[in-house]
Structures are given as C-alpha cells and as structure tokens.
Amino acid sequence: MPKKTPFYEKHLKNNAKIIEFAGFLMPAHFEGVIPEHEAVRNSVGVFDVSHMGEIEITGPERIQFVNYITTNDVSKLALNQVQYSTMLYPDGGIVDDLLVYNLLDRILLVVNAANTDKDYEWIVQNKKFNVEIMNLSDEIGQLAIQGPKSEQLMQKIVNFDLSQLKYYWAIETEINGFDVLLSRTGYTGEDGFEVYMDAEDGLKIWDIIFDAGKDLNVKPIGLGARDTLRSEMRYCLYGNDIDKTTNPLEAGLGWIVKFDKGDFIGKDALLKIKESGIKRKLVGFEVIDKGIPRPHQKIIDENQEIGYVTSGTFSPSLKKGIGMGYVEIKYAEPGTKFKVMAKEPIPVEVIKGPFYKKGTHK
C-alpha cells in the first residue's frame, strides 16, 4: 500500500492530480506544471517533500562514522552547516546522493524517498565507531518553500533574521510555537527554505505558511514542476542521472569527493578510476531546433551510438527541449553537437553549467 504524507488531505483539497511515486501518494500537479514552474521562478511555491527519508546518527563518533560512509568531508562542517554528498558502494557506484546536516547533538542525513530503506540498511550494515542509527522518516514532515519571495514569506512566521541564514546553513527554531529545523536549501535554483517538522504538526504549519503567503499568491507545487525546475539547474536525480552503475567522477560530482580526508567506502575504486581516466561523462545539452529528449533514448553521432539520455524535458523558462546524458568523453566538450534518437533524430548541443542562469539562490 502506498503511504500518504502528512499533507495528503491538503493536496486533495487543492485538486491535485495524485500519482504513486517512490511508495507515496504524491501530487503530480495542481494548476499545471508550467504555471507552477513559473510561480517558483517568479514568486514563491510550496512543495510537499515529506517522502524524503531522514536518518539520524547520534553518538560521540558520529562525525567519523558519517565521514566513512560519505564522500564529502563532514569534519569541515561548522555547527548547523549543511553539505551535499554521496554514499558509495566499494566499486565506486552510487548508493544515493544526500544532504548531511551537522546539528548540535546529531547528524541528520536526508536521503531520496525511493532509497530510504535501502540506505538505512546500508548504513547499519557498515556501522563502525560508537554511534546510534535511527530511521525517523515516518515521524517527520517536510515542506520546501522556494522562489525569490520565499524569504519575504518565511520572515513573517519566524523570529530569526533570515537574511543572516546563508545558503546551505540551518537553524533549529519555531514556527508559531512548533519546533522545526529550517534550512536555506532546495532543489530549484531559486532562493528557498526547507522545513522539517513533527509529522503531526504538519497540517497546522501548512496553514500558517499559506496564510502568511496569501498576499504573495503562494501556490502548492507538484512533482512535475519539481522535475522541470531541477532539470533547468542540471541537478542530478537518483535513478535517472546517477545510480549504482555510475560514479561521482563521471557524473560531474567530483567536487563532493574529498580524497584527502582519510578512508571512506569507495575511495580505492575512485582513485583507480581517477588514475585511469573516466571513459564517459554526464553532460547537459539543449535542443538546437525542435523536439524534447526523454530518458533512455540513445545518443548518436553519424549513426554510431555514443551514449544515452538520463533526463529530458521541455524547459518552461527557456521554451526549448533540454536534457542530460552520458556520452563518451570525447563528446563532452561544450559546443559539441550530436543527435538524440526520438521518433525523428533531435539535433542537440552540449552546454556548460546550468541551463537556467538567472536563479536567485543565495
């Protein structure tokens, strides 16, 4: 049976199209993907992301342990700082990508919904050091408030000066007396916040946020716009752009692999891959004329297969098809042109950086 998030009844009241996603009944869209996408790019929108998993690590050696199971350097995090990271298998394949929160008496790992149980088992299986591991996913609700007016909205309901909360930092605070963890993070490329709360407080906090955002025309946003927004920023999606068959170096995530921090799972394999050189690379590409790339389509050059599409969509901001995919390394340079095999071949060109370059994240 699929699970319901704490906000399921709100989605029904807002006429959401409900789909099953990662074992949850989730809103695909409310008003429509494009108006919801534009609301986040231009004003503010609220995503239910309670399907994400939360795994808590406590104990005196939690920093050492999380450093061992992830690729980034947890020891460099200040109190309340957040970090993007990956967990790897011994062969360098990706278990998951995740956020690491260094909080006062615990580390919180925020993992992808479809991977929560697998990740929890992997972490327990690799338990070293003096730590306790708890899967809190079912007890926590999460909302993402995203868009250039998100600070304006959130400042109405928290007492902390949000201009002091920098990108990828968090604070344990209150919203109208309800304890929350509030971080300046998101998956859209816009300024925004993610709020973690007790699941049972969720409906009340939803109402507080939407009441505070009435004058800003705040809208609920579904998974459809979540995907187009992250695609425009070239953010990886687990299961599409990264998985156990890919490694962080070829996925362009080498910046979250810290080889100089000591031992971590997958380090030896990555060092060998680095030494021999990657054979393929995840690239972003724009459609030159018409067409929309879709996942799993082949990428060809002169009728020779050189890779495959991992993510593809229509970009509401750029009004054109965009995509990501793995190609042989010699085709990875910006400006390189090749074709995506849809019903008709779609000419595309490799671009550098995000597709959408006007995001407001701080």
N, C-alpha and C positions, 0 to 999 in steps of 0.2 A: 504493500500500500504506500503510495507517495505521501510524504509528510506535508503538513501545512506550516507556514511561517506564522509568527505572532500577528502578522498584518493581513492575513488571508481575507478576513471579512471586509477590510478596507478596500482591498482590490475588487471584490465583488461589488461593493457599493459604488466604486468608481468605474464600473462597467469594463473591467479588464477582460481581455482575451486570455484565458488561463491555459497554460500548457504544462506538461510534465517536463521538468529539467533537473538533472542531477538528483533525482529521487524526491523532488519537491514540486508542489503545485505553485507555479510562479506566473506573474503577469508578463505576457509577451509584449503587449502594448495596451494603452488606454485609448488615447485620442488617435494615435497613429505614430509610426516610427519617425517620420520626418518632422512633424510639429514637436514631438518630444525631444528629438535631437536638437532642434533649433532652440527650444526652451533652455536647454543646458548650455548651449554655446552663447546665448544672448542674455539670459536672466538667471533662473535657478530652478532645479528639479530635484526630486527626492526618489531615490532608488531603495527598494527593499532588497538588502543583500544578506538577509538572515540565513540564507542557505550556506553561506561560507562557514568553514569549520574553525573552531577555536580550541587550541590545545595549550594547556598551561604547564609550564615547567617551574617547579619550586625546588628549594634546597640550596645548600651552600656552594655547590659546584655547578650551578645551572649555566653560568657563562661558559665554562669549559666544555660542558656537555653540548650545548647548542652550537658552539664553535666547531665541535667534532662532527655534528650531523648536518651542518650547513656550510656553504661555500664562502660567504662573506665573513667579515671579521667582527664578531659580536663584542669582543673586548674593547673595541674602539667606540662603542655606543655610550653616550652620556645617559644619565637618568632621564627617562621619558622620551628618548630618541627612538625613531623607527628606522628599520632597514629593510630593503628589498633583497631577497636571497633565493637560493635554490637548495634543495636536498638532492643528493645524487646516489645512484647505485654504484657499487665498486667499479663497474666498467665505464663510468662517466655519464651514463644515461640519466635523464632527469626523473626523479621521483615526483617532484612538484616544485612550483615556484610559490613563494610565500612572503608574508611580512613578519618581521621579528620586532616585537615591542619590548624594550628594556624598562620594566616598571620597578617600583620601589622594592617589592619583595618577591617578584616573579618575572618570568619571561612569558609573554603571550605570543604564540605562533598562530597566524591567521592563514589558513590553507584553503585550497579550492574545494568547493562543495562536493564534487564527484569523487574527490580523493580523500575525504576526511577519514574514513575508516581505514583505508589502506595506509595513509600517512601515520595515523595513530599506531597501528600495528608495527610499522617500520621503525618508528621512534622507540617503542617499547622493546622491540627485538634488538635494537642497537644500544640499549641503555648501558651506559658506563657512568662512572662518577657517582657522587652522593646527590641524587635528585629524585623527585617525585613527578610523575607524569599523569595529567588528568585531561580527559576529553570533555570539555564544557559546552560543546556545540549546541546541544539541545536546550541549554539553560539561557543562552544568550541571543538577544535580538540585535540586528544591526541595520542602520539606515545610513545611506550616503547622500549628503546634501551637496550638490555640485552645481557650479556655474559662477559667473562673475559677480553675482549678487548674493552668493552664499554667506559671505562674512556679514553682510548687512542683515540678513535674516537671522543668523545664529547669534549675533551680538545682542539681539533683543531678548534672548532666553538664557544666556549665561552671564555670570558676573565677572568673568575673567576677560581682560582686554585681549581680544582675538588678534589684534594687529601684532601682538607680541608672540603669537604662536606661529613658528616658522614651518615651512614645508617639511614634511616627514618628522614632525615632533607631535607629542601627545600630552594631554593633561587629564588627571582624574579629577572630575568636578561634578557639578549638579545641574540639572535642568528642572527648575521648579520643585526642588526638594528630592528629585530622583537621582540616585548616584549613576554616573555614566563615565565611560572612558571616551574622550573626544580627541581625535587626531586630525591633523591637516594632511589628509591623504585622499587618494581617489584614483579612478581608472578612466578619466575622461580628458585629461589635458587642461581642464579648467581648474581655477581655484575651488577648493571644496573641503568638506569635513566628513569624517566617518564617525558615527556614534554607536558605541557598544553599550548595551543595557541589559538588565534582567528581562527575560522574555515576558514576564508577567506585567512589567511596566510599559511594554511596547505600545499598546493602543493609546495610552494616555500621552506618551511622548509624541507619537504621530500627530495627535490632535493639537498639542502645544506648538509643534513645528508648523503645521498647516495654518493654524490661527495666526501665528506670527508672520507668516509669509503671504497672507491674503493680498496685501497692497502691492506685493511684488509679482502677483499672479503665479505663485509657486504651483508646479504640476507634479503629479506622480509619474514616474518614468519606468518603462518596462525593459525587458531583456533585449528587445530588438534594437532600441536606441543605445543601450549599453554596448552592444557589439559594434554598431557603426561609429560610436564615439571613440572606443578603444582602437578600432581599426585605423581611424584617421590619425591617431597618435603613434601607430605602429607598435602598440603594446602587445606582447605575446599572450596568447590564450592557450592554457594547458589542454592537451587533447587535439589541438589544431597545429599550432606553431612549434610547440615543444612537447616532448613526451619521453618515454623510456628509450626510444630509438635515436634521440637527438642529444647532443651535449651542449653545454653553455657556450663553448668557444665558437662553434659553427652557428649558434643561434644569436650571436652578437651580444651575449651576456657575459663576456669575459671580464667586464668591469665589476661584476659582483663575485668574482673568484679571486680570493686573496691567497696566493701560493706561499706567501712569506709568514703566514700566521701559525704554522705548526700543522699537525696532521689533521686531515678531515676525510670522510668517506668519499672515495672517487678521486682523491688527489693524484695518486700514482698513475691512474689511467689518463687523467687530463694532461699530466706532464708529458706522457708519451705522445698523446695526440698533438700537443703543442710543438713538441720536438720534430715530429714527422710532418707537421703542417696539415691544416684542415683541407679536406678534399671538396667540400661544398659549403655554401653559406646561405643563411636566411637573408633575403633581400626584400625590399619594398619596391613595387612597380605601379606606375599609372598607365591607364589605357590611353593610347595615342588618339584614337578616334571614337568608335562606339563599342559597346559590349561591357559585360560585367563578369570578371573572373569569379570562379567558385572553387571551394576546397576540393582537392583530389584530382583536379584537371591536370593534364600533362603540360609541361612547358617544353617547347621545341625550338630548335634553330636549324633552318634548312632541312626540315623533316627528320632531324635527329633529336631524340628525347634527351633533354639536359637537366630536367628537374620536375618538380610538381608544385602545385598551388596548395598552401596551407590555410590561408584566409583570403576571402574575396568578397567584395560588396560594392554597392553604389554609395559613393560619398555624398551625403546631403550638403556638406559645406563646399565641396569642390565641383559638384554637379558632374561627376565622372566616375567611371569604374576604377577601383584601386584593389591592390592585392599584395600578399606576401607569399613567398615560397622559397624552397631550397633549390639552388642551382649550382652546377659545377663552378668551382672557384673562379675560373677564367671569365665567367659571365657576370660576376658580382659587382663590377665597377659601375658607379653612377654614369648614366648616359648609354649603357649597353641596351640594345633592343633585341627582343625575341618575341615569340608568339605563345599565347595560351590556347590550348585546344578545347574550344567550346564547340557548339554545332558548326559555327564558322570560326576559323582561326582569328584570335584577337591580338593585334599588334600592341605591345606594351614597352615601356621604357623604365629602366631601373632608376630610382631616385635616392637621394641621400636624406637621412633624417626623417622626421615625421611628415606625413602628407599635409596635415593641417598645421600651419606655423604661427597661428595667432592665439594660441591657448594662454589662459591667464594664470595658470598655477604658479604659486609663489615659491 
